[in-house]
Amino acid sequence: MREHSELGVCVLLFALGVLVLTDALTMDVDIAQRGPIGPRTVPFVVGAGLLLVGALLAVDVLRGGRGEAEGGEDVDLDEPADWRTVLLLTGVFLATAVLIGPLGFPIAGALLFWGAAYALGSRHHDRDPLIAAGLSLFTYFVFDNLLGVPLPGGPLMGVL
């Protein structure tokens, strides 16, 4: 099976496609439906695309096709994985998921952006929190005000 290890990616794509299509079918769209193209359209297209790409990739792998490493890729496969970075990023994402409810998106998002920058190696302790706060507020305003996607404001709800 080592020569067909790409089949794992095919299974993942197929599972994601089924998940997206199932979620689209169970989506409640009565309120948001305005015209022939509604909220289900994009999930159906994405889910069908995932199924199609997974099937085409599986056929290619079973026919002997193999992915080739990029010529410019500078990954040393003999080096061990950087588990510190992986664990820091996992912790940042989990903390964001826990804190977004009580603290709201602007604060939890700022912690997410700052934590991800720190985990990925940035050591500008004076600049990073300011950029993270600005990026989080910008994202909050775009989604909440311009796109109409309500995000939790948390304690800053009255201020923002």
DAWO-V809016 format. One record per residue. N is the residue number from 0. RES is the residue in three letters. NEAR is the number of other C-alpha atoms within 8 Angstrom. Layout:
N/RES/NEAR
N/RES/NEAR
This chain:
0/MET/4
1/ARG/4
2/GLU/4
3/HIS/8
4/SER/8
5/GLU/9
6/LEU/10
7/GLY/7
8/VAL/9
9/CYS/13
10/VAL/9
11/LEU/9
12/LEU/12
13/PHE/12
14/ALA/8
15/LEU/10
16/GLY/14
17/VAL/10
18/LEU/9
19/VAL/12
20/LEU/12
21/THR/8
22/ASP/8
23/ALA/10
24/LEU/7
25/THR/6
26/MET/7
27/ASP/5
28/VAL/9
29/ASP/5
30/ILE/5
31/ALA/7
32/GLN/10
33/ARG/6
34/GLY/5
35/PRO/5
36/ILE/8
37/GLY/10
38/PRO/9
39/ARG/11
40/THR/8
41/VAL/7
42/PRO/11
43/PHE/11
44/VAL/8
45/VAL/10
46/GLY/14
47/ALA/10
48/GLY/9
49/LEU/12
50/LEU/12
51/LEU/8
52/VAL/10
53/GLY/14
54/ALA/10
55/LEU/8
56/LEU/10
57/ALA/11
58/VAL/8
59/ASP/9
60/VAL/12
61/LEU/8
62/ARG/6
63/GLY/6
64/GLY/7
65/ARG/6
66/GLY/4
67/GLU/4
68/ALA/5
69/GLU/5
70/GLY/4
71/GLY/4
72/GLU/6
73/ASP/4
74/VAL/4
75/ASP/5
76/LEU/5
77/ASP/4
78/GLU/5
79/PRO/5
80/ALA/4
81/ASP/6
82/TRP/6
83/ARG/6
84/THR/9
85/VAL/8
86/LEU/8
87/LEU/11
88/LEU/11
89/THR/8
90/GLY/8
91/VAL/12
92/PHE/9
93/LEU/8
94/ALA/8
95/THR/12
96/ALA/8
97/VAL/7
98/LEU/10
99/ILE/14
100/GLY/10
101/PRO/7
102/LEU/12
103/GLY/15
104/PHE/15
105/PRO/14
106/ILE/11
107/ALA/12
108/GLY/13
109/ALA/16
110/LEU/11
111/LEU/12
112/PHE/11
113/TRP/11
114/GLY/11
115/ALA/11
116/ALA/10
117/TYR/9
118/ALA/10
119/LEU/7
120/GLY/6
121/SER/8
122/ARG/5
123/HIS/6
124/HIS/6
125/ASP/6
126/ARG/7
127/ASP/11
128/PRO/10
129/LEU/8
130/ILE/8
131/ALA/14
132/ALA/12
133/GLY/9
134/LEU/10
135/SER/14
136/LEU/10
137/PHE/8
138/THR/8
139/TYR/12
140/PHE/9
141/VAL/9
142/PHE/12
143/ASP/11
144/ASN/9
145/LEU/7
146/LEU/7
147/GLY/7
148/VAL/7
149/PRO/6
150/LEU/9
151/PRO/9
152/GLY/11
153/GLY/12
154/PRO/8
155/LEU/9
156/MET/8
157/GLY/5
158/VAL/4
159/LEU/5
